[in-house]
Amino acid sequence: MPLGTLERTPPPFFRQGPSAATRLAFFAALALFLMVADARFTVVAPLRQVLAAVLYPLQSVAGWPLQWARGATGYFEGLASAQEAARAAREALARQRQAAQRAEQLERDNAGLRGLLDLRPRVAARPLAAEVLYEAADPYSHKWVINRGRGDGVVPGSPVINPEGVLGQVTRVYGQVSEVTLLSDKDAAIPVMNTRTGQRAAAFGGAGGGLMELRFTSAAADVRAGDQLVTSGLDGVYPAGVPVAAVEAVDRRAETGFARVTLRPSAAPAGVRFVLVLEPVGAQLPPRPPPPPAPAARERGSAKPAAKKASS
């Protein structure tokens, strides 16, 4: 071996077996063959299952500390959330108890005042549960079809509500189904009262985006964003005091003398499946007395006896 050179291969005396390149190529081909064979014929699947069965106890033992740590963390997080939920539930229960006590007191006061004034008891609307079948096919209207009709006692004009408030009104009645026009429809209108000021007005649909509006409202009217509107009960259709909408925005236009009042319905129709159909309040009231006779009819009636006396 000449000096100054460094041979890359060992002497013949130390050579044993194939070269490193040959071994690399062999094992690479073997690995490729095993991958293809396992992918096509799953020849390694039994061996994998055996190894998994043998190593599973070791994996379980190795994962115990992590499971214990996760369990402890979840326990303390669940305990904290449960305590927070219990505290919130107690506070909500206390508020509901106070509201119930106030409602009972107001109901007693109302009954006492009505008895003092010798007024008839308030009419209670009889509800009828219904299910929303589908929306109307007209894309320019907001209407539903429910599974209650004339055979169930539904009449045109019946209010449709849910726990959040008024949803709409029955406008067409068929044998087994009915059509409900929602408050956001362009043809919908409902008399309302502002709970803050007691002012009465009429709310109309068709404002776009599922909103409503108060039309013909003076620019100087006392109405603010956030005011709650309920049914006034003066139309003989809706019972009084049912939530209708909340004032979304007030745009006062001094040049026209009117304000554009946008409302957001209290009962959002999205996702509603079950509703209550109420009997119109006017259907439960006693019939109206007949109108008085016209003046011409009274004169004719009084002229007949006078003519009889003159002939006699």
C-alpha positions as CSV (number, residue, x, y, z in Angstrom):
1,M,0.0,0.0,0.0
2,P,1.6,3.3,-1.1
3,L,2.2,5.9,1.5
4,G,-0.1,8.9,1.5
5,T,-3.1,7.0,0.3
6,L,-6.2,5.7,2.1
7,E,-7.9,2.7,0.8
8,R,-11.7,2.7,1.1
9,T,-12.0,-1.1,1.2
10,P,-10.6,-3.5,3.8
11,P,-7.9,-5.9,2.9
12,P,-9.0,-9.2,1.4
13,F,-8.2,-11.0,4.7
14,F,-11.0,-9.0,6.5
15,R,-13.7,-9.2,3.8
16,Q,-16.7,-11.2,5.0
17,G,-20.1,-11.5,3.1
18,P,-21.5,-9.1,0.5
19,S,-20.7,-5.5,0.3
20,A,-22.7,-2.7,2.0
21,A,-24.2,-1.6,-1.2
22,T,-25.4,-5.1,-2.0
23,R,-27.0,-5.4,1.5
24,L,-28.6,-2.0,1.1
25,A,-30.2,-3.0,-2.2
26,F,-31.3,-6.4,-0.9
27,F,-33.0,-5.0,2.2
28,A,-34.6,-2.2,0.3
29,A,-36.0,-4.6,-2.2
30,L,-37.2,-6.8,0.7
31,A,-38.9,-3.9,2.4
32,L,-40.6,-2.9,-0.9
33,F,-41.7,-6.4,-1.5
34,L,-43.2,-6.7,2.1
35,M,-45.0,-3.4,1.7
36,V,-46.5,-4.4,-1.6
37,A,-47.4,-7.9,-0.4
38,D,-49.0,-6.5,2.8
39,A,-51.0,-4.0,0.8
40,R,-52.2,-6.5,-1.8
41,F,-52.4,-9.8,0.1
42,T,-52.1,-8.7,3.8
43,V,-49.5,-11.3,4.4
44,V,-48.1,-9.4,7.4
45,A,-51.5,-8.9,9.1
46,P,-51.3,-12.1,11.2
47,L,-47.8,-11.1,12.4
48,R,-49.0,-7.5,13.2
49,Q,-52.0,-8.9,15.2
50,V,-49.7,-11.2,17.2
51,L,-47.3,-8.3,17.9
52,A,-50.2,-6.1,18.9
53,A,-51.6,-8.7,21.3
54,V,-48.2,-9.2,22.9
55,L,-47.4,-5.5,23.2
56,Y,-50.9,-4.4,24.3
57,P,-50.3,-5.0,28.1
58,L,-47.1,-3.0,27.8
59,Q,-48.8,-0.2,26.0
60,S,-51.6,-0.1,28.6
61,V,-49.1,0.0,31.5
62,A,-47.1,2.7,29.8
63,G,-50.3,4.8,29.2
64,W,-51.5,4.6,32.9
65,P,-49.8,7.8,34.1
66,L,-51.2,9.8,31.2
67,Q,-54.7,8.4,31.8
68,W,-54.5,9.2,35.5
69,A,-53.4,12.7,34.7
70,R,-56.2,13.2,32.2
71,G,-58.7,11.7,34.6
72,A,-57.6,14.0,37.5
73,T,-57.7,17.0,35.2
74,G,-61.1,16.2,33.9
75,Y,-62.4,15.5,37.4
76,F,-61.3,18.9,38.7
77,E,-62.6,20.7,35.6
78,G,-65.9,18.9,35.8
79,L,-66.2,19.7,39.5
80,A,-65.5,23.4,38.9
81,S,-68.0,23.5,36.0
82,A,-70.6,21.7,38.1
83,Q,-70.2,24.1,40.9
84,E,-70.5,27.0,38.5
85,A,-73.6,25.5,36.9
86,A,-75.1,24.9,40.4
87,R,-74.4,28.5,41.4
88,A,-76.0,29.9,38.2
89,A,-79.0,27.6,38.6
90,R,-79.5,28.8,42.2
91,E,-79.3,32.4,41.0
92,A,-81.8,31.7,38.1
93,L,-84.1,29.9,40.5
94,A,-84.0,32.9,42.9
95,R,-84.8,35.3,40.1
96,Q,-87.7,33.0,38.8
97,R,-89.0,32.8,42.4
98,Q,-89.1,36.6,42.7
99,A,-90.7,36.9,39.3
100,A,-93.3,34.3,40.2
101,Q,-94.1,36.1,43.4
102,R,-94.5,39.4,41.6
103,A,-96.7,37.7,38.9
104,E,-98.9,36.2,41.6
105,Q,-99.2,39.5,43.4
106,L,-100.0,41.3,40.1
107,E,-102.6,38.6,39.3
108,R,-104.3,39.0,42.7
109,D,-104.2,42.8,42.3
110,N,-105.7,42.5,38.8
111,A,-108.4,40.2,40.0
112,G,-109.2,42.5,42.8
113,L,-109.4,45.6,40.6
114,R,-111.5,43.8,38.0
115,G,-113.9,42.7,40.8
116,L,-114.0,46.2,42.2
117,L,-114.8,47.6,38.8
118,D,-117.3,44.8,38.1
119,L,-115.5,43.7,34.9
120,R,-115.7,40.4,33.2
121,P,-112.7,38.0,33.8
122,R,-110.0,38.1,31.2
123,V,-110.7,35.7,28.3
124,A,-108.2,32.8,28.1
125,A,-107.3,31.6,24.7
126,R,-107.5,27.8,24.2
127,P,-104.3,26.4,22.6
128,L,-104.0,23.6,20.1
129,A,-100.6,22.0,19.5
130,A,-99.5,21.7,15.9
131,E,-96.4,20.7,13.9
132,V,-94.8,22.6,11.1
133,L,-94.8,20.4,8.0
134,Y,-93.0,22.6,5.5
135,E,-92.5,26.2,4.2
136,A,-94.6,27.5,1.3
137,A,-93.0,27.2,-2.1
138,D,-93.3,30.9,-2.9
139,P,-89.8,32.4,-2.3
140,Y,-91.2,35.9,-1.9
141,S,-93.5,35.1,1.0
142,H,-92.9,33.8,4.6
143,K,-95.5,31.2,5.1
144,W,-95.7,27.7,6.8
145,V,-98.1,24.8,6.4
146,I,-99.0,23.1,9.7
147,N,-100.7,19.7,10.3
148,R,-103.9,21.1,11.8
149,G,-107.0,22.1,9.8
150,R,-110.7,22.7,9.7
151,G,-111.3,19.2,11.2
152,D,-109.3,20.2,14.3
153,G,-111.2,23.4,14.9
154,V,-108.7,25.8,13.3
155,V,-110.4,28.9,11.9
156,P,-108.9,31.7,9.7
157,G,-107.3,34.4,11.8
158,S,-106.1,32.1,14.6
159,P,-102.9,33.3,16.2
160,V,-99.8,31.0,16.1
161,I,-97.3,31.4,18.9
162,N,-94.5,29.5,20.6
163,P,-92.8,30.1,24.1
164,E,-90.9,33.1,22.7
165,G,-93.9,35.0,21.4
166,V,-96.1,35.5,18.3
167,L,-95.0,33.7,15.1
168,G,-97.9,34.6,12.8
169,Q,-101.5,34.0,12.0
170,V,-103.5,31.4,10.2
171,T,-104.6,32.8,6.8
172,R,-106.0,29.8,5.0
173,V,-107.6,26.6,6.4
174,Y,-108.1,23.3,4.6
175,G,-109.4,20.0,5.7
176,Q,-106.3,18.6,7.5
177,V,-103.7,21.4,7.1
178,S,-103.6,25.2,7.4
179,E,-101.4,27.9,6.0
180,V,-99.7,30.3,8.5
181,T,-98.4,33.7,7.5
182,L,-95.4,34.7,9.5
183,L,-95.0,38.2,11.0
184,S,-92.0,38.9,8.7
185,D,-94.2,38.4,5.6
186,K,-94.9,41.5,3.5
187,D,-98.7,41.1,4.0
188,A,-98.5,40.6,7.8
189,A,-99.7,43.3,10.3
190,I,-100.3,43.1,14.0
191,P,-101.4,45.7,16.6
192,V,-98.8,46.2,19.3
193,M,-98.1,48.2,22.5
194,N,-94.8,49.6,23.8
195,T,-94.4,48.2,27.3
196,R,-92.3,51.1,28.3
197,T,-94.5,54.0,27.2
198,G,-97.9,52.2,26.7
199,Q,-98.1,53.7,23.2
200,R,-100.1,51.6,20.7
201,A,-99.2,51.2,17.1
202,A,-99.3,48.7,14.2
203,A,-96.3,46.5,13.2
204,F,-95.9,45.4,9.6
205,G,-93.7,42.8,8.0
206,G,-91.7,43.0,4.8
207,A,-88.8,45.0,6.1
208,G,-86.3,42.5,4.7
209,G,-84.0,40.1,6.5
210,G,-86.9,38.7,8.6
211,L,-87.4,42.1,10.3
212,M,-90.6,44.2,10.8
213,E,-91.3,47.9,11.0
214,L,-93.5,50.4,12.7
215,R,-95.1,52.5,9.9
216,F,-96.4,56.0,10.1
217,T,-94.4,56.7,13.3
218,S,-93.8,60.4,14.0
219,A,-90.2,61.5,14.2
220,A,-90.9,62.9,17.6
221,A,-92.4,59.7,19.0
222,D,-91.0,58.3,22.2
223,V,-89.5,55.1,20.9
224,R,-86.0,53.8,21.5
225,A,-83.9,50.9,20.5
226,G,-84.5,48.0,22.9
227,D,-88.2,48.8,23.6
228,Q,-90.3,45.6,23.9
229,L,-93.5,45.4,22.0
230,V,-96.4,43.1,22.9
231,T,-99.9,42.5,21.5
232,S,-102.3,45.2,22.5
233,G,-105.4,42.9,22.5
234,L,-107.6,45.5,20.9
235,D,-108.1,43.7,17.6
236,G,-110.1,40.8,19.0
237,V,-107.6,38.3,17.5
238,Y,-104.5,38.1,19.6
239,P,-104.6,37.9,23.4
240,A,-103.1,40.9,25.2
241,G,-99.5,40.9,26.5
242,V,-97.9,38.3,24.2
243,P,-94.3,39.3,23.1
244,V,-94.2,40.4,19.4
245,A,-90.9,42.2,18.7
246,A,-88.1,44.4,20.0
247,V,-87.1,47.7,18.5
248,E,-83.9,47.1,16.5
249,A,-83.2,50.7,15.3
250,V,-84.8,54.1,15.0
251,D,-84.0,56.3,12.1
252,R,-85.6,59.7,12.6
253,R,-86.0,61.7,9.4
254,A,-86.8,65.3,10.1
255,E,-87.3,66.2,6.5
256,T,-90.3,63.8,6.2
257,G,-91.7,64.1,9.7
258,F,-91.7,60.3,10.2
259,A,-89.2,57.8,11.7
260,R,-88.3,54.5,10.3
261,V,-88.5,52.0,13.2
262,T,-87.1,48.6,12.5
263,L,-88.2,45.6,14.7
264,R,-86.8,42.2,15.3
265,P,-89.5,39.5,16.1
266,S,-89.3,38.0,19.5
267,A,-90.0,34.5,18.2
268,A,-87.4,33.6,15.5
269,P,-89.0,31.2,13.0
270,A,-85.7,29.4,12.3
271,G,-85.6,25.9,13.7
272,V,-89.2,26.0,15.0
273,R,-91.0,22.6,14.7
274,F,-93.9,22.7,17.1
275,V,-96.3,25.7,17.6
276,L,-99.5,26.5,19.4
277,V,-102.6,27.6,17.5
278,L,-104.9,29.8,19.6
279,E,-108.6,30.4,19.2
280,P,-109.2,34.1,18.2
281,V,-110.2,36.1,21.2
282,G,-113.2,37.5,19.3
283,A,-114.6,34.0,18.9
284,Q,-114.9,33.6,22.7
285,L,-116.6,37.0,23.4
286,P,-120.4,37.3,23.5
287,P,-122.1,38.4,20.3
288,R,-122.4,42.0,19.5
289,P,-125.8,43.6,20.0
290,P,-127.8,44.4,16.9
291,P,-127.2,47.9,15.5
292,P,-130.0,50.5,16.2
293,P,-132.5,51.0,13.4
294,A,-131.8,53.8,10.9
295,P,-133.6,57.2,11.3
296,A,-135.6,56.6,8.1
297,A,-136.8,53.3,9.4
298,R,-137.9,54.8,12.7
299,E,-139.8,57.6,10.9
300,R,-141.6,55.1,8.7
301,G,-142.5,53.0,11.7
302,S,-143.9,56.1,13.6
303,A,-145.8,57.2,10.5
304,K,-147.9,54.0,10.2
305,P,-149.8,54.4,13.5
306,A,-150.5,58.0,12.7
307,A,-152.0,57.0,9.4
308,K,-154.2,54.4,11.1
309,K,-155.6,57.0,13.6
310,A,-156.4,59.4,10.7
311,S,-158.3,56.8,8.8
312,S,-160.4,55.9,11.8
